[in-house]
Amino acid sequence: MKTRVIWLEDMTYVAQSPSGHALVMDGPPELGGHNLGPRPMEMLLMGMGGCTAIDVVNILRKARQDLHGCEVQLEADRADSEPKVFIGIRVHFILTGLNLSAKHIERAIHLSAEKYCSASIMLGQTAQITHTFEIRQPGEAPATD
């Protein structure tokens, strides 16, 4: 896999993917950025979320689950000193569908975390990753905190 990151100005960059897509990354204003795009570490976390979501949806579809929606919420803690790697990541799945099986969901999340999601497995080398999930019925309002 090859990609390119091109410096535009100040702390603004454009990243080009091997599949032909591009996106802007930017640093925070205190480092001379303009807040025009996500930070690289944010993208790393978003990539993990996308990777595991693809796995879980694919596995649940193969299990013939009537899945209508999947949201993955991630929260990460970073080390206090350099390098400020992720040291803890909490992954919460919100799965919407009819008669979804908790057993199938647990299996899908486990397979993603332990076998298929390269991003999770790689980040798991420095971070303690935990997974939780909730099941919602279509049209069900989210729980309020």
Backbone torsions as a table, in degrees:
resi	resn	phi	psi	omega
1	MET	NA	135.4	177.8
2	LYS	-128.3	145.0	175.4
3	THR	-143.8	168.5	178.0
4	ARG	-132.0	143.6	172.6
5	VAL	-125.5	122.6	-174.9
6	ILE	-116.6	127.6	178.1
7	TRP	-74.2	127.2	177.7
8	LEU	-95.0	-59.2	177.5
9	GLU	-167.7	160.5	178.4
10	ASP	46.1	-114.7	178.0
11	MET	-115.5	25.9	-177.7
12	THR	-102.0	132.2	-177.0
13	TYR	-133.5	156.3	170.5
14	VAL	-116.7	129.5	178.4
15	ALA	-106.2	132.1	-179.8
16	GLN	-115.2	126.6	-177.0
17	SER	-89.2	159.3	177.9
18	PRO	-63.8	-21.5	179.6
19	SER	-87.4	7.1	173.1
20	GLY	92.9	12.7	179.7
21	HIS	-102.8	155.9	179.0
22	ALA	-136.4	150.4	174.3
23	LEU	-150.0	157.4	-178.6
24	VAL	-92.1	135.8	170.2
25	MET	-117.8	148.2	-179.9
26	ASP	-146.5	154.1	176.0
27	GLY	-89.1	169.6	178.8
28	PRO	-71.1	155.5	179.9
29	PRO	-54.6	-33.8	-178.9
30	GLU	-67.3	-14.5	175.2
31	LEU	-106.6	9.6	179.4
32	GLY	96.9	7.5	177.6
33	GLY	-81.9	173.5	-178.2
34	HIS	-122.2	10.2	-179.9
35	ASN	57.4	41.3	-178.8
36	LEU	-89.2	-8.7	-178.9
37	GLY	-166.4	175.8	-179.7
38	PRO	-66.6	156.6	174.0
39	ARG	-77.2	154.0	179.8
40	PRO	-56.0	-40.8	179.7
41	MET	-69.1	-31.6	174.0
42	GLU	-63.4	-41.5	179.1
43	MET	-63.4	-37.2	178.0
44	LEU	-60.7	-44.8	178.8
45	LEU	-67.7	-41.7	177.3
46	MET	-62.8	-38.9	178.0
47	GLY	-62.1	-40.5	176.7
48	MET	-62.8	-42.3	178.9
49	GLY	-61.6	-42.8	178.3
50	GLY	-66.3	-41.0	-179.5
51	CYS	-60.9	-49.0	-178.1
52	THR	-72.1	-33.2	177.6
53	ALA	-63.4	-44.3	178.6
54	ILE	-59.0	-45.7	179.3
55	ASP	-59.8	-52.3	-174.2
56	VAL	-63.1	-44.6	178.4
57	VAL	-62.0	-44.9	-179.7
58	ASN	-61.8	-45.3	-179.4
59	ILE	-64.9	-43.1	-179.9
60	LEU	-67.0	-36.4	175.7
61	ARG	-63.9	-43.0	178.3
62	LYS	-63.7	-28.4	177.9
63	ALA	-83.9	6.2	178.0
64	ARG	61.1	35.1	174.6
65	GLN	-80.8	141.4	-178.1
66	ASP	-85.0	70.9	-175.1
67	LEU	-85.3	128.4	179.2
68	HIS	-109.0	-24.0	-177.8
69	GLY	-161.0	152.2	177.6
70	CYS	-143.7	122.7	173.9
71	GLU	-122.0	136.2	177.4
72	VAL	-118.8	121.5	177.2
73	GLN	-106.3	127.6	-179.1
74	LEU	-121.6	139.9	176.1
75	GLU	-134.5	129.3	-174.6
76	ALA	-126.8	148.4	172.6
77	ASP	-111.7	142.2	179.1
78	ARG	-115.0	155.9	176.9
79	ALA	-60.9	149.8	-179.4
80	ASP	-74.8	-26.3	-177.2
81	SER	-118.9	165.1	-178.7
82	GLU	-68.4	140.8	-6.5
83	PRO	-76.8	136.6	-175.0
84	LYS	-83.6	65.9	-179.5
85	VAL	-72.0	162.0	172.1
86	PHE	-69.2	131.4	178.5
87	ILE	-114.7	-16.3	177.4
88	GLY	-151.0	132.8	177.7
89	ILE	-134.9	125.8	176.0
90	ARG	-107.1	124.0	-177.2
91	VAL	-114.8	123.2	-179.9
92	HIS	-123.9	121.1	178.4
93	PHE	-96.1	135.3	170.2
94	ILE	-116.1	109.0	-175.5
95	LEU	-110.5	127.6	-178.3
96	THR	-112.7	132.8	178.5
97	GLY	175.2	179.5	180.0
98	LEU	-98.6	126.6	176.6
99	ASN	53.1	41.4	178.3
100	LEU	-68.0	139.4	-179.1
101	SER	-92.4	121.7	176.8
102	ALA	-59.3	-35.5	179.5
103	LYS	-63.0	-44.1	178.3
104	HIS	-65.5	-39.2	-180.0
105	ILE	-65.4	-46.5	178.1
106	GLU	-57.9	-42.2	179.6
107	ARG	-64.6	-43.9	-179.3
108	ALA	-62.6	-44.6	179.4
109	ILE	-64.8	-42.8	178.8
110	HIS	-61.7	-46.4	179.8
111	LEU	-61.8	-41.5	178.2
112	SER	-61.9	-48.9	-175.2
113	ALA	-67.5	-34.3	-172.4
114	GLU	-102.4	-19.2	-172.6
115	LYS	-129.4	-43.2	-168.1
116	TYR	-102.7	-37.8	-173.0
117	CYS	-82.4	97.6	-179.1
118	SER	-57.6	-38.3	-179.1
119	ALA	-63.8	-45.7	179.3
120	SER	-62.9	-44.0	-178.0
121	ILE	-65.2	-40.0	179.2
122	MET	-67.7	-48.0	-179.6
123	LEU	-66.9	-25.7	177.3
124	GLY	-66.3	-10.3	176.7
125	GLN	-71.3	-24.0	179.2
126	THR	-120.4	-19.4	-173.9
127	ALA	-116.3	143.1	170.5
128	GLN	-81.7	116.3	-176.1
129	ILE	-108.1	128.6	175.9
130	THR	-119.6	152.3	-178.0
131	HIS	-128.6	136.9	172.2
132	THR	-135.6	165.3	176.3
133	PHE	-152.1	159.8	171.5
134	GLU	-136.9	151.3	-179.8
135	ILE	-111.4	131.5	175.9
136	ARG	-122.6	151.0	173.3
137	GLN	-86.0	149.9	176.5
138	PRO	-54.5	134.3	-179.8
139	GLY	84.5	-7.3	-179.7
140	GLU	-73.3	131.3	178.7
141	ALA	-72.9	146.9	176.9
142	PRO	-63.2	149.4	176.3
143	ALA	-66.9	142.8	178.0
144	THR	-93.3	145.0	-179.4
145	ASP	-84.4	NA	NA
